Amino acid sequence: MARRLIHKEVKKFFNDNHCILLSTEVSSETKLDYICACGNKYSHRFREFKMGRRCPKCSLKRRYGCRANKDYKKISQVYDKLMPRLIKAQYSNKLSSESILGYSKVELYNHILSHENIPETYEIDHIFPIKAFKDHGIDLLENAHVVHAIENLRPLCKEENNQKRDNYNLRDFLNYLKKYNIIPPLNPYGMDL
Protein backbone atom coordinates (compact mmCIF):
# COMPACT_ATOMS: atom_id res chain seq x y z
CA MET A 1 0.00 0.00 0.00
CA ALA A 2 1.36 3.39 -0.99
CA ARG A 3 2.25 5.79 1.80
CA ARG A 4 0.03 8.85 1.88
CA LEU A 5 1.89 12.05 1.08
CA ILE A 6 1.88 14.78 3.68
CA HIS A 7 1.95 18.33 2.33
CA LYS A 8 4.39 19.55 4.98
CA GLU A 9 6.95 16.79 4.18
CA VAL A 10 6.63 17.29 0.43
CA LYS A 11 7.03 21.05 0.80
CA LYS A 12 10.16 20.52 2.92
CA PHE A 13 11.61 18.19 0.26
CA PHE A 14 11.04 20.85 -2.43
CA ASN A 15 12.62 23.54 -0.22
CA ASP A 16 15.63 21.29 0.50
CA ASN A 17 16.11 21.09 -3.27
CA HIS A 18 15.91 24.89 -3.70
CA CYS A 19 12.43 24.79 -5.22
CA ILE A 20 9.13 26.26 -4.05
CA LEU A 21 6.05 24.04 -3.96
CA LEU A 22 2.97 25.88 -5.27
CA SER A 23 0.41 23.09 -5.13
CA THR A 24 -1.69 23.10 -1.96
CA GLU A 25 -2.83 19.49 -2.26
CA VAL A 26 -0.44 16.63 -2.81
CA SER A 27 -1.04 13.16 -4.16
CA SER A 28 1.28 10.55 -5.62
CA GLU A 29 -0.59 10.54 -8.94
CA THR A 30 -1.10 14.23 -9.66
CA LYS A 31 1.50 16.61 -10.95
CA LEU A 32 2.66 19.18 -8.45
CA ASP A 33 3.23 22.76 -9.54
CA TYR A 34 6.47 24.32 -8.31
CA ILE A 35 8.98 27.04 -9.03
CA CYS A 36 12.29 25.48 -9.92
CA ALA A 37 15.65 26.69 -8.58
CA CYS A 38 16.23 28.54 -11.88
CA GLY A 39 12.94 30.45 -11.53
CA ASN A 40 10.89 28.46 -14.07
CA LYS A 41 7.40 27.30 -13.13
CA TYR A 42 7.01 23.59 -13.84
CA SER A 43 5.02 20.47 -12.84
CA HIS A 44 6.12 16.92 -11.96
CA ARG A 45 4.76 14.02 -9.99
CA PHE A 46 6.44 13.85 -6.60
CA ARG A 47 8.14 10.53 -7.37
CA GLU A 48 9.67 12.04 -10.55
CA PHE A 49 10.91 15.03 -8.57
CA LYS A 50 12.42 12.71 -5.94
CA MET A 51 14.25 10.82 -8.74
CA GLY A 52 15.92 14.08 -9.76
CA ARG A 53 13.71 15.34 -12.56
CA ARG A 54 13.54 19.11 -12.86
CA CYS A 55 12.39 21.67 -15.42
CA PRO A 56 13.94 21.32 -18.91
CA LYS A 57 16.29 24.26 -18.33
CA CYS A 58 17.73 22.78 -15.12
CA SER A 59 17.88 19.30 -16.67
CA LEU A 60 20.00 20.61 -19.52
CA LYS A 61 22.21 22.56 -17.17
CA ARG A 62 22.74 19.51 -14.97
CA ARG A 63 23.38 17.21 -17.92
CA TYR A 64 25.66 19.48 -19.93
CA GLY A 65 26.95 22.03 -17.42
CA CYS A 66 28.17 25.11 -19.32
CA ARG A 67 27.14 23.40 -22.54
CA ALA A 68 23.49 24.30 -21.97
CA ASN A 69 24.49 27.89 -22.58
CA LYS A 70 23.45 29.44 -25.93
CA ASP A 71 27.05 30.56 -26.50
CA TYR A 72 28.20 26.96 -26.18
CA LYS A 73 25.65 25.85 -28.78
CA LYS A 74 26.82 28.58 -31.17
CA ILE A 75 30.50 27.79 -30.61
CA SER A 76 29.81 24.07 -30.90
CA GLN A 77 28.25 24.60 -34.34
CA VAL A 78 31.29 26.58 -35.46
CA TYR A 79 33.61 23.87 -34.13
CA ASP A 80 31.75 21.25 -36.16
CA LYS A 81 32.13 23.39 -39.30
CA LEU A 82 35.89 23.78 -38.80
CA MET A 83 36.40 20.23 -39.90
CA PRO A 84 34.94 20.18 -43.40
CA ARG A 85 33.63 16.93 -44.80
CA LEU A 86 36.70 16.64 -47.00
CA ILE A 87 39.00 16.51 -43.97
CA LYS A 88 36.70 14.11 -42.13
CA ALA A 89 36.54 11.88 -45.21
CA GLN A 90 40.34 11.80 -45.52
CA TYR A 91 40.86 10.86 -41.88
CA SER A 92 37.51 9.04 -41.55
CA ASN A 93 37.57 6.92 -38.41
CA LYS A 94 41.30 7.26 -37.78
CA LEU A 95 41.23 10.56 -35.90
CA SER A 96 38.70 12.70 -34.09
CA SER A 97 38.21 16.41 -34.79
CA GLU A 98 39.75 17.09 -31.39
CA SER A 99 42.95 15.22 -32.21
CA ILE A 100 43.30 16.97 -35.59
CA LEU A 101 42.55 20.48 -34.31
CA GLY A 102 44.33 20.07 -30.98
CA TYR A 103 41.46 21.34 -28.81
CA SER A 104 37.94 20.39 -27.79
CA LYS A 105 34.62 22.23 -28.08
CA VAL A 106 34.82 23.17 -24.41
CA GLU A 107 38.33 24.60 -24.88
CA LEU A 108 37.11 26.66 -27.86
CA TYR A 109 34.15 27.83 -25.77
CA ASN A 110 36.46 28.91 -22.94
CA HIS A 111 38.85 30.62 -25.38
CA ILE A 112 36.10 32.62 -27.08
CA LEU A 113 34.49 33.68 -23.80
CA SER A 114 37.89 34.68 -22.36
CA HIS A 115 37.97 37.69 -24.70
CA GLU A 116 36.94 41.03 -23.25
CA ASN A 117 33.96 43.01 -24.55
CA ILE A 118 32.36 40.24 -26.59
CA PRO A 119 29.68 41.86 -28.76
CA GLU A 120 26.09 40.68 -28.38
CA THR A 121 25.96 39.50 -32.01
CA TYR A 122 29.38 38.06 -32.66
CA GLU A 123 30.79 35.64 -35.18
CA ILE A 124 33.88 33.53 -34.76
CA ASP A 125 36.52 35.02 -37.01
CA HIS A 126 39.75 33.57 -38.38
CA ILE A 127 42.36 36.24 -37.61
CA PHE A 128 44.29 34.98 -40.64
CA PRO A 129 41.55 34.00 -43.09
CA ILE A 130 41.50 30.72 -44.96
CA LYS A 131 42.17 32.71 -48.15
CA ALA A 132 45.59 33.73 -46.77
CA PHE A 133 46.60 30.09 -46.50
CA LYS A 134 45.24 29.36 -49.99
CA ASP A 135 47.06 32.39 -51.49
CA HIS A 136 50.34 31.05 -50.14
CA GLY A 137 49.73 27.50 -51.40
CA ILE A 138 49.40 25.95 -47.96
CA ASP A 139 47.61 22.60 -47.92
CA LEU A 140 44.45 23.14 -45.87
CA LEU A 141 44.01 19.43 -45.13
CA GLU A 142 47.55 18.83 -43.98
CA ASN A 143 47.63 22.04 -41.93
CA ALA A 144 44.08 22.08 -40.51
CA HIS A 145 45.57 22.37 -37.01
CA VAL A 146 47.28 25.64 -38.07
CA VAL A 147 44.49 27.12 -40.19
CA HIS A 148 41.92 26.52 -37.45
CA ALA A 149 44.27 26.86 -34.48
CA ILE A 150 42.52 28.16 -31.38
CA GLU A 151 44.84 31.20 -31.34
CA ASN A 152 43.69 32.05 -34.89
CA LEU A 153 40.06 32.30 -33.77
CA ARG A 154 38.34 35.18 -31.99
CA PRO A 155 34.87 36.63 -31.50
CA LEU A 156 34.22 39.58 -33.78
CA CYS A 157 31.19 41.80 -34.24
CA LYS A 158 29.20 40.69 -37.29
CA GLU A 159 29.60 44.07 -38.99
CA GLU A 160 33.38 44.15 -38.36
CA ASN A 161 33.75 40.63 -39.65
CA ASN A 162 31.88 41.56 -42.84
CA GLN A 163 34.13 44.61 -43.30
CA LYS A 164 37.31 42.65 -42.63
CA ARG A 165 36.47 39.89 -45.07
CA ASP A 166 39.72 38.29 -46.26
CA ASN A 167 42.03 41.11 -45.20
CA TYR A 168 45.00 40.39 -42.96
CA ASN A 169 48.41 41.74 -42.03
CA LEU A 170 50.89 39.95 -44.30
CA ARG A 171 53.93 40.37 -42.01
CA ASP A 172 51.97 39.01 -39.02
CA PHE A 173 50.72 36.11 -41.14
CA LEU A 174 54.26 35.13 -42.20
CA ASN A 175 55.38 35.30 -38.55
CA TYR A 176 52.44 33.10 -37.61
CA LEU A 177 53.54 30.51 -40.19
CA LYS A 178 57.15 30.63 -38.91
CA LYS A 179 55.88 29.76 -35.45
CA TYR A 180 54.57 26.50 -36.90
CA ASN A 181 57.69 25.99 -39.07
CA ILE A 182 55.70 26.35 -42.28
CA ILE A 183 57.43 27.74 -45.34
CA PRO A 184 54.76 28.77 -47.83
CA PRO A 185 55.28 27.24 -51.29
CA LEU A 186 53.96 30.41 -52.94
CA ASN A 187 54.98 34.01 -52.37
CA PRO A 188 52.24 35.99 -54.16
CA TYR A 189 53.28 39.36 -52.76
CA GLY A 190 57.08 39.02 -53.15
CA MET A 191 57.81 39.43 -49.45
CA ASP A 192 61.07 38.22 -47.90
CA LEU A 193 60.43 34.92 -46.22
N, C-alpha and C positions, 0 to 999 in steps of 0.2 A: 504494500500500500504506500502510495506516495505521501511524503511528508508535506503538510500544509505550510504554505509560505506565510511568513509573518512580515507585514509591511516594514516594521521597524528594523528587522534583520536585513531585509533586502535593501532598504535605503542605506543602511550602514555599509553594506558590501559595495554599493555604487559609490558612496563617498570615499571609501578606502581606495577605490580605483580612480579617483579624481573626476568622477562623473556625478551629475545631479539627477536623481530620480524625479520624474514629473508625474508619473502615474500615481493615483491615490489608492487604487485597488490592485492587488497583485494576485496572480494565479500562474501556475506552471504552464498553462497552455496559451495564455494571451501574451501578446507583445507588450512590452513595457516601454513607455516613452521616457527618454532621458536626454540630458544635454551632455554630450561627450566632452572629454578633457580638452579637445581642440575648439569647442564652442559650437559644434554642429548639433542639431537636434536629430535624434535617430530613434529607432525602435528595434528591440530584440526580445526574444523570450529569455527569461532569466537563466535557463540552463545554457543557452548560447553565450550569454554575457559571461557566465562563470567559466566557460571554456576559453574565453579570451577574445571572442568576437567583439568588434567595435565598429564605428561608422567607417565607411569606405576610405575616407581621408586618413584616419588613424591607422587603418589596416595597411594601407599603402606605405605610410611612414614607418610602421613597425617592420614591414616586410623588406622594404628597400632602403630604409634610412634616408640619407640625403638624396637618394635617387628618385624619391617621390616628387622632388622639387621640379618645377617647370623648366628651370635652367638646365637641370640634369638631362631632362628629356630632349631639349634642344641640342645640347652638346653631344648627347649620345647619338642623335641622328647625324650630326656632322661627322662624328668619329666613324660611323658606319660608311659614310660616303668617301672618307679618306682612302679607303681601300677599294678602288674600282674593281669591277668584275674581272677585268683583265688580269689584275694582280692576283686576285683570289683564285682565278682559273689556273694561273701558272704555278702557284704554290699549293693549290687545292687543299688536300687534307694534311699536308706536311707541316704547315706552320699556321699559327693563329695570327689574327691582326695584331694582337698585343706583342707577339714576338717579332713581327716584322717592323712595326712602328717603334717599339721600345717603350711603350707606355700604355696604360689601361684607360678606359673611359673615365674612371674615377680620378685618375691623375690628370687627365685633360680637364675635367670639371674643376678640380682644385686649382689648376694653373690659370684657367680663364677667370675664375672668380677671385684670384689673388691680385688681379689688376685693380688699380684705383679708378674711381669715377667711371664705372661701367655704364654706358648709356642704356636707357630703358629698352630701346629697339636696336640691339646690336647684332652684328653678324660676326662669324669667326673668319678672320682675314689671314691669308698667308702674307707675312711681311715681305718675303721674296716670292713673288707670284710664280705659279707653275710655268708661265710663259718664259720667265727668266731662265729656268732650267732647260726648257726646250730650245731657246735661242742659242744657248751655249752647247747644245748637243749632248746634254747629260741624260742618260738613260733613266727614265722615270720609274721603270720597274725595278731595276737594280738598285736605285738610290731612293726608294720610297721612304726609308727611314730618315733621309736628309731633307727631301722635299717637304714631307709632312712632319718634320721634327717638332716636338712640343714648343721649342724656343722660337720656331718660325710661325707660330700661331698666336693670335691675340684677338681680343674683342674690339670691334671697331663699329662706330655708328654707321648705320646703313647708308646715309648720305655720303659720309666720308669714304666709305668703301667703294661706292659707285663712282666718286670723283677720282679716287686713286687708280682704279682699274688695274692695269698691268704695269704701272710705274714703280720703279724701285731705284735705289742708289747703287750704281754699278760698282763703285769701289767697295762699299759695304758687302755687296753680294759676293765679290771675289774673295774678300776676307773670310766670309762665311764658308765658302767652299774650301779654302785653305785649312780651316779648322777641322774639316772632315777629310783632309788629304785628297781632295778631288781636283784634278787638273782638267778644266773643260776642253773637250776636243775642238770646239769652235771658239773663235774670238771675233764675233761679229762687229765689235766696236773698236778693234785695234788697240786695246789697252794692254799695258805691260802686265804679264802674268808672273 
